Amino acid sequence: MDKIRLSLAQTRRFGNYNDGITWLKSQVRGGLNTDLIVLPENWVGTRVLSNEEFNEYVEMLKAIAKDINALIIGGAVYVNINGKNVSVCPPMVSGRGGLINYSEKVYPSRATGERVEISGGTRLGIVEVNGWRVGCIICVDAMYPELTRLLAKHGVDLIVNPSSISVDRVSLWRSLGLIRAFENSAYFASAMGTGGYKYPDGRDVLGGSFAASPNGEFVLTVDLVLRVYSRR
């Protein structure tokens, strides 16, 4: 198995996917030396996308992935599928026809109020890059060991976790990532949103992204962003 170059995009939440894609293009302009980019949960906003909007979003990510020859896991977005609102993590890669697999959030979050409008999903997706099998678990679904175990049973080498974690829970989330990595003999990497938004109860979201190894050690930790982003 070859090495994999992983990029965790710890970014603020944008108001829509057009603004988010514009930002992402600016970050990879001129090329980016990476195999895999993971974006945070709801990084392009919390509005529920129609199927047509979701397909447009995927096509925009596909174009960027093609330009940098990398796989992009586009965080997680809310999508209306057959009359049901679900949270979808869309892995896709250049040269393979756009969206190649995806995960859904199985247990919507109570703390963020998701359970009011977002239905639980039923699908966990795995993709391959550089000989690595990569599975996606959305945010709070990492709290449920049976879900990561399902991915482990299918031989994943890396579990990615697009997330949005309040600042008072970052230490907990990093500890959880160490456990999930160790118990499943797989790397665990969480891309966390940061700055410019809060939980419904007022708690700040300030990042704290990390990657943990199967040995139960951190291979990467990203500092909290202790400032508020301005919107332009």
C-alpha positions, -999 to +999 in steps of 0.1 A: +000+000+000+014+034-010+015+064+013-014+088+012-011+126+014-041+138+034-053+174+036-079+184+063-096+216+054-105+234+086-126+263+073-154+286+083-190+279+073-200+297+041-235+309+032-238+287+001-219+262-020-210+288-046-190+309-021-175+277-006-163+265-040-149+299-048-128+297-016-117+262-022-105+271-057-085+299-043-068+275-019-057+250-045-049+274-073-016+265-088-019+229-077-019+212-043+004+183-034-022+160-020-041+128-027-072+134-005-089+165+007-115+162+035-139+192+041-159+198+073-196+191+079-220+217+065-191+239+054-213+253+026-242+261+049-272+243+064-298+249+038-313+217+024-302+213-013-325+200-040-312+170-060-304+194-089-283+217-065-266+187-050-256+175-085-243+210-094-222+210-061-207+176-070-198+188-105-180+218-090-160+195-067-153+172-096-138+200-116-115+209-087-106+173-081-097+169-118-075+200-117-054+188-088-057+150-095-069+142-060-100+127-043-122+152-025-146+143+003-169+172+002-177+174+039-214+168+045-244+187+031-282+184+036-300+171+006-337+163-002-338+128-016-372+114-026-389+138-002-366+130+028-340+154+041-307+136+048-271+146+056-248+133+029-210+129+027-201+128-010-167+113-019-158+118-055-127+117-077-114+130-110-116+106-140-143+084-125-175+102-135-181+125-105-198+111-075-184+076-069-198+068-035-213+085-005-222+081+032-253+093+050-255+104+087-273+076+104-280+094+137-288+131+133-276+153+162-299+164+190-274+191+202-276+210+169-313+205+164-309+183+134-335+157+145-363+182+138-358+183+101-331+157+091-339+121+088-315+093+097-297+077+067-289+041+060-257+042+039-220+041+046-196+046+017-161+034+010-138+047-018-102+038-028-072+061-033-036+050-037-045+015-025-061+029+007-097+021+015-114+052+029-147+053+047-167+083+057-185+087+091-204+121+095-198+140+127-218+125+157-220+091+140-185+085+153-200+082+187-216+049+177-189+022+176-211-002+156-209+021+126-171+024+124-170-014+131-190-019+099-164+000+080-136-019+096-152-052+086-149-040+050-112-034+054-110+004+056-075+018+062-087+054+070-120+066+085-127+103+077-150+123+099-164+156+085-176+173+117-188+204+135-178+202+171-183+228+199-151+241+215-159+225+248-161+190+232-129+191+211-108+172+237-136+146+239-136+143+201-099+138+199-100+111+226-129+095+207-108+095+175-079+078+192-102+051+204-119+046+171-085+044+154-071+019+179-101-004+181-106-006+143-068-008+134-074+022+110-064+058+108-091+083+119-091+119+106-116+146+116-120+178+095-138+203+118-155+235+109-144+267+126-153+303+133-183+324+124-211+302+138-223+286+171-244+257+183-280+266+190-272+270+228-245+295+220-213+273+222-186+284+197-172+262+169-135+269+167-120+239+149-095+214+164-091+190+134-068+160+139-057+127+126-050+096+148-031+064+140-041+028+147-015+028+175-036+053+194-013+083+187-020+117+171-002+122+138-017+157+133-036+182+155-048+216+142-050+245+167-083+261+177-090+293+158-095+318+186-109+346+165-141+354+146-140+353+108-154+383+090-178+376+062-173+395+029 
